[in-house]
Amino acid sequence: MSVHDTLAKDAAARGGAANLGPRPVYFDYQATTPADPRVVEALLPYFSEKFGNPHSVNHAFGWEAEEAVETARGQIAQLIGAEPREIVFTSGATEANNLAIKGAARFHREAKPHVITAVSEHKCVLESCHRLEDEGIKVTVLPVDDGGLVDLVALEAALEEPTALVSIMAVNNEIGVIQPLAEIGALCRAKGAYFHSDAAQAVGKIPLDVEAMKIDLLSISGHKIYGPKGIGALYVRRRPRVRLEPLFDGGGQERGLRSGTLPPMLCVGLGSACALAREEMADEAERLGELNAQLRRGLARRLQGVNLNGDADRRIPGCLNLAFEGIDSEDLVRAMPELAVSTGSACTSATVEPSYVLRALGLDTIRARSSLRIGIGRFTTAAEIERAIEVIAARVTQLREGPADKT
Ligand SMILES: *Cc1c(COP(=O)(O)O)cnc(C)c1O
């Protein structure tokens, strides 16, 4: 039984989903992932029996919770080649990105009032940079090429100015392309700028090593890697030491960088999601590669005029962004209630504007508007891929033939 079936059955048993009909098949793994059942099992005791405050130092309730949090911190660190002390828990990647970007830029604003990012970054990175601009810090937004990869020559030129931080994501959430992290890291290190990477879509999907890639700050999100929502982490390098101004004031938890009581249940969830990813990443990538190829082959057999958005080679297998010639993808999504897919990122798809990420690749509005993101992941099956091929091919063909049969 698939995760969806289980969830649907649960909901039906509670009388909740009675009039929602059958649930669509989930193809939106970049928006969020279901928590792995093994993650849920690991975190549940920390809601009730093991409810202690991990910052209570006087009794066993606190020690038990603290030990669990520290085990989780170690599991996260291990996945990215860091030390446990370099992991700061946050509420998610949005907060981690805000802390890294604003924290570094504000700390170094006198000597290095400049940050560099790229046009295809997540909104929370771009908006953090905008905020800094309001504070008088210069922001350089690098272009990307037609595959979505950042222009290293432009980066090198921008680094001529004293720069506090360069923020370039590891894997793009709309098109799945992988940025040249080691090359960017080397350029930043040579110029004395911190390298921050939003790795929400990369952690647990591709091997990451903060030493080899010379990454100084790295953002992680629990719910993109089969962990819980509401938890994430920021890796903060200790040698050479990265200096940040915290976003909030309080009890000085997390080395003074992130005050507030830690949620052990969520920390344990993120830790066990990282441990599972470390174990299973290689096999999972291979399996998703096969599903990806199956989907592309199946669509190519049934349809003309399907084009891949983003670099064809430097990409993760779990994210396919496809343009369907002659189609408005909003119409297509509405015509396929059986599939949970997205026309863009979860944050921007509510607006009718075509995706700024696709526009940044140089795609015209028509092609951007004809594009669909199909996310596959841990619980996607070959049978679900076959179903997606059938439904997409049939509805695209219908829409291309026009509204003749509509009454
Ligand atoms: C989902 C996502 C975020 C936001 O993460 P939250 O944990 O939901 O705050 C940031 N960046 C990228 C690339 C993402 O995919």
The ligand as a Gaussian input file, in Angstrom:
#p B3LYP/6-31G(d) Opt

LIG

0 1
 C       11.634000      24.644000       0.530000
 C       12.800000      25.516000       0.270000
 C       13.134000      26.558000       1.142000
 C       12.315000      26.877000       2.364000
 O       12.457000      25.859000       3.314000
 P       11.496000      25.825000       4.619000
 O       12.141000      24.782000       5.469000
 O       10.146000      25.454000       4.120000
 O       11.551000      27.183000       5.240000
 C       14.235000      27.312000       0.842000
 N       14.977000      27.072000      -0.250000
 C       14.699000      26.086000      -1.105000
 C       15.564000      25.849000      -2.293000
 C       13.591000      25.271000      -0.879000
 O       13.304000      24.302000      -1.744000

